[in-house]
């Protein structure tokens, strides 16, 4: 089942834009559901793989920052 609210928060997290109440909601959603935690880690792995590919292609390190 698609969880649009969680996916919106997940995107905000990876874009470094998750703040305040959204951050608390995101943490609670992760704590409540192993499926959401699995989705989080799958997304994290995909994003890391994309960064690795880009770094290999461009020969430059990509800095990922999070507030």
N, C-alpha and C positions, 0 to 999 in steps of 0.2 A: 504494500500500500504506500502510495506517495504521501509524503508529509511536507507540503509546501512551506509551512512555517519553519520547520526544522531546516529545510534546504536553504531558505533565505538567511537564517541565522548562520548556517554553515558557511555560506558564501561570504557573509560579513566577517566571520572569524578569519578566514583565509586572506581576506583583503585588508585585515587589520582595522576594521571599522566596527567591531563589536564592542559596545559600551553599555554601562549602566544596567537598566532593566533587561535589555536584550542579552547581556552577558550572563546575568543570573538565570534567565529563562533557558539559555543554551546549556549552561552547566546542569540545571535540573533535568532537562530533557536527556542529556547524556547519562546522568545518574539513574534515571528511571528505566532506560531501555538498552539492553545489550545489542539490539539491532542497530540502534542509532550510534552506539559506540563503534560497532563494526563499520558502519557507513563512514563515520568520521575518519577512522584509520585507513580505510580504502581510499578515501579522497586525499588524505595526507600522503599516502604512498604514490598516488598518481601525480600529484603536484610535485613531489620530490623527484620523481622520474623525469617529468617534463623539464624541470630545472637542470637536472644532470645532462639531458640530451642537448639542451640549449647551450650549456657551458662547453660541452664537447664540440659542438658545431662551431661555436664562436670563439673558443679558446679563451674565454673570459669568465671570471667568477661572477655569479649573480648573487647579490646580497638580498636576503629576505629578512625584513625587519617586522617586528610585532611590538605594539605598544603594550 
